[in-house]
Every structure is written in structure tokens, then in C-alpha cells.
């Protein structure tokens, strides 16, 4: 009996293997993209008093950023039969660049990291295309989104263990980490290959997902641009905060006296993942698309309040570093994950336009990482004169206030947009009769 017949006999039985597969698939990507963050690279002198690790991060994120902009077209127009070969090609290339990073002379290591990031930005859109447009998309997307919180800590912890316990050099560590996760990645891709497509019932409730070409993309922006870019602005802020926290969490913990406890990177993210993903997955219980979207936007505002309040308490020494990282992590990741699990998915269904989530994601992601790169460049240009804690405190407070204001605006805009849409439908029905 074939793998397809054995695992995917009906839609209910297919949920669990797809759920596990998307989690493991994107964890494999993170092993190729994020494992190098476990290193410090203090002996790599790039001159001009530059922070070496920051330059490596900027180089990789620039490649990743370009990939996101390319993905606006590639992912939105992608044909289903190309997905498997693109996934394997992109991850294999990224892993090969980590191999080069380990062996090339110092001045070429920055280039190797740029090339490593270049294909990886399109992996999310390919993986998400397997799960969008289903009645249980929120549940499946929660498993995919779990990697943002849990797997990034897992691969960095793996890298730290390889260096501390197995004496792998920090330059070889990223390649070895990626290689360890590669077989799991390949297996997960094969499972996704045989995943059952959305059913007729799925398409009736969430609309059919089809490629979006240039004319379709322009039409969507023309009709919904102001509200959509309000959402994008929120996503940009969340990406900047989340990315900076993720990139420099090892340094933050070292500054707080936890350099000898690599497991703290993963352990502090577990409660964040559990709380956020349970809330996000519960989105499948809200069948009405308008209610689901409104609830997600309300929770986005709640996330902003959590970040703001917890950061002020930490700044005033009322919360410990561990408690602050966990609580603020929930506030940051709750809206961030809701964008991936619910907000864009339900917006497509709510507005009833024929297209796919990939287009909405890739504009937001591209601009989000552009913002992240801008913050990193600004940090290097003006010079980093604060502690990591002070920088994160300022970033969290400013971003949380802006998120609250933007969330209020987007809720108002789309409520007004939906009222106008209903009036147009009523008018059309009157004239047709």
C-alpha cells in the first residue's frame, strides 16, 4: 500500500501527519537559518570597530529580505507541482552555504551568510500553501507557527550543546546543526507531498485558493490598501521586536548572568509557545470569518498592552528577567502568530477575493525584514552604547504603543469596509430584481 493511501485515507486522519510535517519541515529550515546565532564570532575581525555578529546577521537578513521581495511574485503565482522540488532545492542550497561559511577565509564568511539567506525567505510561503484554505487552517498554522517560538530556541540550544559538549567549533556548528535536522526535513516534505488537498467543504467556507497574478494583486491593493497596509505596519513592528529579541537573546542572557545555562534559551520559550499556540489554534472554533478577524485584532491590542505593562514592570525591577522574557514573549508572539494563523487567512475569506495568503504574507514579510535590517544598520551607525536589556526595553515600549494605535485604526477601517460591501451587495440585488 502506498504512503499516500496509508496515511491519508480521509481528511480527519490527515490532520495529524500534516500538523507534524509542517512543524518539522520549518524546524529543518530554522536549523539552516538560525543555528549560527548560537555563536559569538568574537575572533572574526571585520575592521572599523564593527560588531561581527551583527554584520553576519545583517548579511543573512539582507539575503532573506531579497528572498521575501522575490516571493511576492513567486509564491503568489506558484504552481502546486513545483513545491517539493523548490523546498528541497532551497534548503539544500542554504545548507551548502553553511558548509562554505565553515571553510572560507574570514572576509568571505559574510558573503556565505548572505547566500545562505537568499533562498530561505520563500520556504514559509511554500509550506503554508499546503495548509491554507482549510477549515482547520488555524490548527495547522499553529503547528507551523510553533517553530517561530520553539524551534528557533531548539536549534540554538543544539548549537550551544555541539560547541560546549562535543567541542564543535562555532564556525562548523551551523553546518553540523543543519545536517542533523536535514533527514527530518526531507521526511516531512514527503509527507506534505501526499497531503490531501482542501475539500469542497473547505473551499465553500474559506474560498478557493488560486494563483494571484499582477492584475489580481493590483486590484486587491486598490480596493483594500489602506486597511491592509495598516496591518502590514503592525506586522513590521512585531517583526522588528521579535527578530531583534531572537537574534540577540543569547547575548541578553549572558548579560543577565546565564551564559552557563544554554537550555534557558529553549526553556523560556516553551511557556510562550504553549500559551500563544493554544489561543491561536482555538481560532478554528470561530466559524464566522468576521468574528474571527475582529477577535484576532482585539487580541493584537491585548498583546500590545501585555508588552507595554510587562516591560515597564521589568524596567522598574518588579519583574525578574526570566518572568519578563516569558510574559513579554507572549505579548509579542500572540499577535505575530495570529497574523500567520488567523488574520491574513480570515481576511482572504472575509473579503471573498480569489487569491492566496502568500501574497499578503510576502509584502508584509518583505517590509518587516526591511524594518529589521534598518534597525540593525541604525544600531551599527549610531553605535551601541546601551546594554541589551536597555535596548530591548526601549524597543518594546515604543513598538507596543504604535501597535495599539494601529490595531484601533485597522479595526475601524475593515468594519467600515464590510459595511460598504454589504450595502453594495444589497443595492446590486435590488437592481437585479
C-alpha positions as CSV (number, residue, x, y, z in Angstrom):
1,X,0.0,0.0,0.0
2,X,1.3,3.4,-1.0
3,X,2.4,6.1,1.6
4,X,-0.5,8.2,0.3
5,X,-3.1,5.6,0.9
6,X,-1.7,4.5,4.3
7,X,-1.5,7.9,5.9
8,X,-4.2,10.0,4.2
9,X,-7.3,7.8,4.0
10,X,-9.6,10.7,5.0
11,X,-9.4,14.4,6.0
12,X,-9.6,13.8,9.7
13,X,-6.8,11.2,9.7
14,X,-4.7,13.5,7.5
15,X,-4.7,16.4,10.0
16,X,-2.2,14.9,12.5
17,X,0.5,13.9,9.9
18,X,0.2,17.3,8.2
19,X,0.4,19.1,11.5
20,X,3.6,17.2,12.5
21,X,5.0,17.6,9.0
22,X,4.7,21.4,8.8
23,X,6.3,21.7,12.2
24,X,9.3,19.5,11.4
25,X,9.7,21.0,7.9
26,X,10.0,24.5,9.1
27,X,12.2,23.4,12.0
28,X,14.5,22.0,9.4
29,X,14.6,25.4,7.8
30,X,15.4,27.1,11.1
31,X,18.3,24.7,11.6
32,X,19.8,26.0,8.4
33,X,18.9,29.7,9.1
34,X,19.1,30.3,12.8
35,X,21.7,27.8,14.2
36,X,24.6,30.2,13.5
37,X,23.1,32.6,16.1
38,X,24.4,30.3,18.9
39,X,28.0,31.5,18.1
40,X,29.6,34.8,19.1
41,X,32.4,35.0,16.5
42,X,34.4,37.5,18.6
43,X,37.7,36.3,16.9
44,X,36.5,37.3,13.5
45,X,37.7,40.9,12.9
46,X,36.0,42.7,10.1
47,X,37.6,46.0,11.0
48,X,36.2,49.5,11.6
49,X,35.1,48.5,15.1
50,X,32.1,46.7,13.7
51,X,30.2,44.1,15.7
52,X,31.0,40.9,13.8
53,X,27.9,39.0,14.7
54,X,25.7,42.0,13.8
55,X,27.3,42.2,10.4
56,X,26.8,38.4,9.9
57,X,23.1,38.8,10.9
58,X,22.6,41.8,8.6
59,X,24.2,39.9,5.7
60,X,22.0,36.9,6.1
61,X,18.9,39.0,6.7
62,X,19.6,41.0,3.5
63,X,19.6,37.8,1.6
64,X,16.4,36.7,3.4
65,X,14.9,40.1,2.7
66,X,15.6,39.9,-1.1
67,X,14.1,36.4,-1.0
68,X,10.9,37.9,0.5
69,X,10.6,40.5,-2.2
70,X,11.1,37.9,-4.9
71,X,8.5,35.8,-3.1
72,X,5.8,38.4,-3.6
73,X,5.6,37.3,-7.2
74,X,7.0,33.7,-7.0
75,X,4.8,32.5,-4.1
76,X,1.6,34.2,-5.2
77,X,1.9,32.7,-8.7
78,X,3.4,29.3,-7.7
79,X,2.0,26.2,-9.2
80,X,1.4,23.3,-6.8
81,X,3.5,20.7,-8.7
82,X,6.7,22.8,-8.2
83,X,6.5,22.9,-4.4
84,X,8.5,19.8,-3.4
85,X,11.4,20.4,-5.7
86,X,11.6,24.1,-4.6
87,X,11.6,23.2,-0.9
88,X,14.4,20.7,-1.3
89,X,16.4,23.0,-3.6
90,X,16.2,26.0,-1.2
91,X,17.2,24.1,1.9
92,X,20.0,22.2,0.3
93,X,21.5,25.4,-1.1
94,X,21.2,27.1,2.3
95,X,22.9,24.2,4.0
96,X,25.7,24.2,1.4
97,X,26.3,27.8,2.1
98,X,26.8,27.0,5.8
99,X,29.4,24.5,4.7
100,X,31.2,27.3,2.9
101,X,30.8,29.5,5.9
102,X,32.9,27.0,7.9
103,X,35.8,26.8,5.4
104,X,36.1,30.1,3.5
105,X,38.5,32.9,4.6
106,X,37.1,35.4,7.1
107,X,36.3,38.1,4.5
108,X,34.1,35.7,2.5
109,X,32.1,34.5,5.5
110,X,29.8,37.5,5.3
111,X,29.1,36.6,1.7
112,X,28.4,33.0,2.6
113,X,25.8,34.1,5.1
114,X,24.1,36.4,2.5
115,X,23.9,33.5,0.1
116,X,22.6,31.2,2.9
117,X,19.6,33.6,3.5
118,X,18.9,34.2,-0.2
119,X,16.6,31.2,-0.9
120,X,15.2,30.7,2.6
121,X,12.7,33.5,2.7
122,X,10.5,31.7,0.3
123,X,10.2,28.5,2.3
124,X,7.4,29.7,4.6
125,X,5.2,30.6,1.7
126,X,5.6,27.1,0.1
127,X,4.9,25.3,3.4
128,X,1.9,27.5,4.1
129,X,0.4,26.8,0.7
130,X,-0.1,23.2,1.8
131,X,-2.4,24.3,4.7
132,X,-4.2,27.4,3.7
133,X,-7.9,27.5,2.7
134,X,-8.9,24.7,5.1
135,X,-11.5,24.7,8.0
136,X,-8.7,23.6,10.3
137,X,-6.0,26.0,8.9
138,X,-5.6,27.8,12.3
139,X,-4.7,24.5,13.9
140,X,-2.2,23.5,11.2
141,X,-0.8,27.0,11.1
142,X,-0.4,26.9,14.9
143,X,1.9,23.9,14.4
144,X,3.8,25.8,11.7
145,X,4.0,28.9,13.9
146,X,5.3,26.9,16.8
147,X,8.6,26.8,15.1
148,X,8.9,30.6,15.4
149,X,9.0,30.3,19.1
150,X,10.1,26.8,20.0
151,X,12.4,25.7,17.1
152,X,14.5,28.8,17.0
153,X,15.4,28.2,20.6
154,X,15.8,24.5,19.9
155,X,18.4,24.9,17.1
156,X,20.4,27.5,19.1
157,X,20.4,25.2,22.1
158,X,21.5,22.3,19.8
159,X,24.3,24.6,18.5
160,X,25.4,25.5,22.0
161,X,25.5,21.8,23.1
162,X,27.5,20.9,20.0
163,X,30.1,23.6,20.9
164,X,30.1,23.0,24.7
165,X,29.8,19.2,24.9
166,X,31.1,18.0,21.6
167,X,33.8,20.7,21.0
168,X,32.5,21.6,17.5
169,X,33.9,24.9,16.5
170,X,31.5,27.8,16.2
171,X,32.2,28.0,12.5
172,X,31.4,24.3,11.9
173,X,28.5,24.3,14.3
174,X,25.9,25.8,11.9
175,X,26.5,23.3,9.2
176,X,26.6,20.3,11.6
177,X,23.3,21.5,13.2
178,X,21.6,21.9,9.8
179,X,22.9,18.5,8.8
180,X,21.4,16.8,11.9
181,X,17.9,18.2,11.1
182,X,18.1,17.6,7.3
183,X,16.8,14.0,7.2
184,X,13.8,15.0,9.3
185,X,13.2,17.9,6.8
186,X,13.2,15.5,3.9
187,X,10.8,13.1,5.5
188,X,8.4,16.0,6.4
189,X,8.5,17.2,2.8
190,X,7.5,13.7,1.6
191,X,4.5,13.7,4.0
192,X,3.4,17.1,2.7
193,X,3.7,15.9,-0.9
194,X,0.9,13.3,-0.2
195,X,-1.2,15.6,1.9
196,X,-4.9,15.7,1.0
197,X,-5.9,19.0,-0.8
198,X,-8.6,21.2,0.6
199,X,-12.1,19.7,0.2
200,X,-15.2,21.3,-1.4
201,X,-16.4,22.0,2.1
202,X,-13.2,23.8,2.9
203,X,-13.4,25.9,-0.2
204,X,-17.0,26.9,0.4
205,X,-16.2,28.2,3.9
206,X,-12.7,29.7,3.2
207,X,-12.9,30.4,-0.6
208,X,-10.8,28.6,-3.2
209,X,-7.1,29.5,-3.1
210,X,-5.6,30.1,-6.6
211,X,-2.5,31.8,-8.0
212,X,-2.6,35.6,-8.0
213,X,-1.1,37.4,-10.9
214,X,-0.2,41.1,-11.3
215,X,-3.7,42.3,-12.2
216,X,-5.3,40.5,-9.2
217,X,-2.7,41.8,-6.8
218,X,-3.2,45.4,-8.0
219,X,-7.0,45.0,-7.7
220,X,-6.7,43.9,-4.1
221,X,-4.4,46.8,-3.1
222,X,-6.6,49.3,-4.9
223,X,-9.7,48.1,-3.0
224,X,-8.3,47.3,0.4
225,X,-4.9,49.1,0.5
226,X,-5.3,51.5,3.4
227,X,-6.5,48.8,5.9
228,X,-4.1,46.2,4.6
229,X,-1.1,48.4,5.0
230,X,-2.3,49.2,8.5
231,X,-2.0,45.5,9.2
232,X,1.4,45.5,7.5
233,X,2.6,48.3,9.7
234,X,1.7,46.3,12.8
235,X,3.4,43.3,11.3
236,X,6.6,45.3,10.6
237,X,6.8,46.4,14.3
238,X,6.2,42.9,15.5
239,X,8.9,41.5,13.2
240,X,11.4,44.1,14.3
241,X,10.9,43.4,18.0
242,X,10.7,39.6,17.5
243,X,13.7,39.5,15.2
244,X,15.9,41.6,17.5
245,X,14.9,39.5,20.5
246,X,15.6,36.3,18.6
247,X,18.9,37.4,17.2
248,X,20.4,38.7,20.4
249,X,18.7,36.6,23.1
250,X,22.0,34.7,23.8
251,X,23.8,38.0,24.5
252,X,20.9,39.2,26.7
253,X,21.0,36.0,28.8
254,X,24.8,36.3,29.1
255,X,24.4,39.9,30.3
256,X,21.9,38.6,32.9
257,X,24.4,36.0,34.2
258,X,23.0,32.9,32.4
259,X,25.9,32.3,29.9
260,X,26.5,28.9,31.5
261,X,22.9,27.7,31.0
262,X,22.3,27.3,27.3
263,X,19.0,25.5,28.0
264,X,17.4,28.7,29.2
265,X,17.1,29.8,25.5
266,X,14.6,27.0,24.9
267,X,13.0,26.7,28.3
268,X,11.8,30.3,28.5
269,X,10.2,29.9,25.1
270,X,8.2,26.8,25.9
271,X,5.5,28.5,28.1
272,X,5.3,31.3,25.4
273,X,4.7,28.7,22.7
274,X,2.1,26.8,24.7
275,X,0.0,29.8,25.7
276,X,0.2,31.5,22.3
277,X,-0.4,28.5,20.2
278,X,-3.4,27.3,22.2
279,X,-5.0,30.7,21.7
280,X,-4.2,30.8,18.0
281,X,-5.4,27.2,17.4
282,X,-8.6,28.0,19.1
283,X,-9.4,30.2,16.2
284,X,-10.9,27.1,14.4
285,X,-13.8,27.3,16.9
286,X,-14.9,30.6,15.5
287,X,-16.6,29.7,12.2
288,X,-17.7,33.2,11.3
289,X,-14.9,35.0,9.4
290,X,-15.9,38.5,10.5
291,X,-15.9,37.5,14.2
292,X,-12.7,35.6,13.9
293,X,-10.9,38.5,12.3
294,X,-12.3,41.0,14.9
295,X,-11.2,38.7,17.7
296,X,-7.7,38.4,16.3
297,X,-7.4,42.2,16.0
298,X,-8.7,42.6,19.6
299,X,-6.1,40.1,20.8
300,X,-3.4,42.0,18.9
301,X,-4.2,45.1,21.0
302,X,-4.1,42.9,24.1
303,X,-0.6,41.7,23.1
304,X,0.5,45.4,22.9
305,X,-0.8,46.0,26.4
306,X,1.0,42.9,27.7
307,X,4.3,44.0,26.2
308,X,3.9,47.6,27.4
309,X,2.9,46.7,31.0
310,X,5.5,43.9,31.5
311,X,8.3,46.0,30.1
312,X,7.6,48.9,32.4
313,X,7.5,46.5,35.4
314,X,10.8,44.9,34.3
315,X,12.3,48.4,33.8
316,X,11.4,49.2,37.4
317,X,12.9,45.9,38.7
318,X,9.5,44.5,39.7
319,X,9.7,41.5,37.3
320,X,12.8,39.2,37.0
321,X,14.5,38.8,33.6
322,X,13.0,35.3,33.2
323,X,9.5,36.4,34.0
324,X,9.8,39.4,31.7
325,X,11.1,37.4,28.8
326,X,8.2,34.9,29.2
327,X,5.4,37.5,29.6
328,X,6.7,40.0,27.0
329,X,7.2,37.0,24.7
330,X,3.5,36.1,25.0
331,X,2.6,39.7,24.2
332,X,4.9,39.8,21.1
333,X,4.2,36.4,19.7
334,X,0.5,36.4,20.3
335,X,-0.3,38.9,17.5
336,X,2.7,37.8,15.5
337,X,1.3,34.2,15.4
338,X,-2.2,35.4,14.9
339,X,-1.1,37.0,11.6
340,X,0.2,33.7,10.5
341,X,-2.7,31.5,11.8
342,X,-5.8,33.7,11.6
343,X,-5.6,37.3,10.5
344,X,-4.5,37.0,6.9
345,X,-6.2,33.6,6.4
346,X,-9.6,35.0,7.5
347,X,-9.1,38.3,5.7
348,X,-8.9,36.4,2.4
349,X,-12.2,34.6,3.3
350,X,-13.9,37.6,4.7
351,X,-13.3,39.8,1.6
352,X,-14.2,36.8,-0.7
353,X,-11.5,37.5,-3.2
354,X,-9.9,34.8,-5.3
355,X,-6.2,34.6,-4.4
356,X,-4.0,33.2,-1.7
357,X,-2.5,34.2,1.6
358,X,1.0,34.0,0.2
359,X,0.7,37.4,-1.5
360,X,-0.5,39.1,1.7
361,X,2.3,37.5,3.8
362,X,5.1,38.3,1.4
363,X,4.5,42.0,1.2
364,X,4.3,42.1,5.0
365,X,7.3,39.9,5.5
366,X,9.4,41.7,3.0
367,X,8.7,45.1,4.6
368,X,9.0,43.6,8.1
369,X,12.5,42.3,7.4
370,X,13.4,45.6,5.7
371,X,12.5,47.3,9.0
372,X,14.6,44.7,10.9
373,X,17.6,45.4,8.7
374,X,17.1,49.1,9.1
375,X,17.2,48.8,12.9
376,X,20.4,46.7,12.8
377,X,22.1,49.2,10.5
378,X,21.0,52.1,12.7
379,X,22.4,50.2,15.7
380,X,25.8,50.0,14.0
381,X,25.8,53.5,12.6
382,X,24.9,55.3,15.8
383,X,27.0,52.9,17.9
384,X,25.6,50.6,20.5
385,X,26.0,52.4,23.9
386,X,23.2,50.6,25.8
387,X,23.0,47.3,27.4
388,X,21.0,44.7,25.6
389,X,18.3,45.0,28.3
390,X,18.0,48.7,27.9
391,X,17.8,48.5,24.1
392,X,15.0,45.8,24.3
393,X,13.1,47.9,26.9
394,X,13.1,51.0,24.6
395,X,12.2,48.9,21.5
396,X,9.3,47.1,23.3
397,X,7.7,50.2,24.8
398,X,7.8,52.3,21.6
399,X,6.6,49.4,19.4
400,X,3.8,48.4,21.8
401,X,2.3,51.9,21.8
402,X,2.3,52.0,18.0
403,X,0.8,48.6,17.7
404,X,-2.1,49.7,19.9
405,X,-2.8,52.7,17.8
406,X,-2.6,50.8,14.5
407,X,-4.8,48.0,15.8
408,X,-7.5,50.5,16.6
409,X,-7.2,52.0,13.1
410,X,-7.4,48.7,11.2
411,X,-10.4,47.5,13.2
412,X,-12.2,50.8,12.4
413,X,-11.2,50.6,8.7
414,X,-12.3,47.0,8.0
415,X,-15.6,47.4,9.8
416,X,-16.3,50.4,7.6
417,X,-15.2,48.4,4.5
418,X,-17.5,45.5,5.3
419,X,-20.5,47.8,5.9
420,X,-19.8,49.4,2.5
421,X,-19.5,45.9,0.9
422,X,-22.9,44.8,2.4
423,X,-24.6,47.9,1.1
424,X,-23.2,47.3,-2.4
425,X,-24.5,43.7,-2.3
426,X,-28.0,44.9,-1.2
427,X,-28.0,47.6,-4.0
428,X,-26.9,45.0,-6.6
429,X,-29.7,42.6,-5.5
430,X,-32.3,45.4,-5.7
431,X,-31.3,46.3,-9.3
432,X,-31.1,42.7,-10.4
433,X,-34.7,42.0,-9.3
